């Protein structure tokens, strides 16, 4: 049964994206749009009957990882269920989308639903990746580059380094 509540930021749900249309008639998904049932992380659950979500995939894309658009989700974050096995996953920020709550379902294991939330620091990384994905990286504060500081030996007063 689809959710009827406003999910919290960071909540992991299953989204039924549907399948690609047999022909391009705009009444179904068109390749390469997201399709099938997959986990998503909620970024905003308070949009009336819709949510903004980022799909989660087990397909690795090194180019997108290097560009900061795919956020690694460790296997330990996920419960093994009768449908989802233990594997590395990635939040695919470039596929952020707005979906109806009618597409969203609680995760299940053996016909019982359960709650799952990603840690706040991972949700923040996904949010930052979405900002990059929409070409708004200039809104992010510059990264602080820390330079290793080597200890300097103090000289006795009056002496200079040669």
C-alpha positions in Angstrom: 0.0 0.0 0.0 1.3 3.4 -0.9 2.3 5.8 1.8 -0.2 8.4 3.0 2.1 10.4 5.4 4.8 13.0 4.8 8.1 11.0 4.9 11.0 12.5 6.7 14.2 13.7 5.0 16.6 10.7 4.8 13.9 8.1 4.9 14.5 5.2 2.5 11.4 4.0 0.6 10.6 1.9 -2.4 9.5 3.7 -5.5 7.5 2.1 -8.3 8.8 4.1 -11.3 7.0 2.0 -13.9 8.4 0.7 -17.1 9.4 2.3 -20.4 6.6 2.9 -22.9 6.6 0.5 -25.8 6.9 3.5 -28.2 7.6 7.1 -27.4 4.1 8.4 -26.8 4.8 10.4 -23.6 2.4 8.3 -21.6 5.2 6.2 -20.0 8.8 6.5 -19.1 11.2 7.1 -22.0 14.8 5.7 -21.9 17.1 6.6 -20.2 14.6 7.8 -17.5 14.4 5.9 -14.3 12.3 2.7 -14.4 11.3 -0.3 -12.3 11.0 -0.7 -8.5 13.9 0.6 -6.6 14.9 2.2 -3.3 14.9 6.0 -3.0 16.0 8.4 -0.4 13.5 11.2 0.4 14.9 14.8 0.3 11.6 16.5 0.7 8.4 14.8 1.8 6.2 17.9 2.4 5.0 18.8 -1.1 1.3 18.0 -0.8 0.9 14.6 -2.5 4.4 14.4 -3.9 8.0 14.0 -2.7 11.5 14.8 -4.0 13.6 11.7 -4.0 16.9 10.4 -5.2 17.0 6.9 -6.6 19.4 4.3 -5.2 21.2 1.9 -7.5 23.7 -0.9 -7.2 25.2 0.1 -10.6 28.6 1.8 -10.2 29.5 4.7 -12.6 33.1 5.8 -11.9 32.7 9.0 -13.9 29.7 10.2 -11.8 31.4 9.1 -8.6 34.5 11.2 -9.5 32.3 14.2 -10.4 30.5 13.9 -7.0 27.1 13.0 -8.4 26.9 9.4 -7.0 27.2 9.0 -3.3 28.4 5.6 -2.0 26.1 3.9 0.4 27.9 1.2 2.4 26.4 -2.3 2.6 26.1 -1.9 6.4 23.4 0.8 5.9 20.9 -1.6 4.5 19.0 -4.5 5.9 19.1 -7.7 3.9 15.6 -8.6 2.9 13.9 -11.3 0.8 14.3 -8.9 -2.1 17.3 -6.7 -1.4 20.7 -8.4 -0.9 23.9 -7.1 0.7 25.8 -5.0 -1.8 27.3 -1.6 -2.3 24.8 1.0 -3.5 24.9 4.6 -4.7 22.5 7.5 -4.4 22.3 8.8 -8.0 21.9 12.6 -7.5 21.6 13.4 -11.2 18.4 11.4 -11.3 16.7 13.4 -8.5 12.9 13.5 -9.3 9.5 14.6 -8.1 7.1 11.7 -7.6 3.6 11.1 -6.4 3.3 9.5 -3.0 1.2 6.9 -4.8 4.5 5.5 -6.2 6.1 5.3 -2.7 6.0 2.3 -0.4 7.5 1.3 2.9 10.3 -1.2 2.6 9.3 -4.8 3.3 10.8 -8.0 4.5 8.6 -11.2 4.5 5.5 -9.1 4.1 6.3 -6.9 7.1 7.2 -3.2 6.6 10.1 -1.6 8.4 11.6 1.9 8.7 14.9 2.9 7.3 16.8 6.2 7.5 20.2 7.2 6.2 22.6 9.0 8.6 22.4 12.8 8.5 25.9 13.2 7.1 25.2 10.9 4.2 21.9 12.8 3.5 23.9 16.0 3.5 26.3 14.6 1.0 23.4 13.5 -1.2 21.9 17.0 -1.0 25.3 18.5 -1.9 25.5 16.2 -4.9 22.0 17.2 -6.1 23.2 20.9 -6.0 26.1 19.9 -8.2 23.8 17.9 -10.5 21.6 21.0 -11.2 24.7 23.0 -12.0 24.4 25.2 -8.8 27.7 24.3 -7.3 28.5 28.0 -7.0 26.0 28.1 -4.2 28.2 25.8 -2.1 30.8 27.2 0.1 34.4 26.7 -1.1 36.0 23.6 0.1 38.6 24.2 2.8 41.9 22.8 1.8 44.0 22.0 4.8 47.7 22.1 4.2 49.9 19.9 6.4 51.9 22.1 8.6 55.4 20.9 9.4 56.7 21.8 12.9 59.2 24.6 12.8 62.1 24.4 15.2 62.4 27.5 17.3 65.7 29.3 17.1 67.3 30.9 20.2 66.6 34.7 20.4 68.9 36.7 18.2 69.9 33.9 15.9 68.6 33.7 12.3 68.2 30.7 10.0 70.9 30.2 7.5 
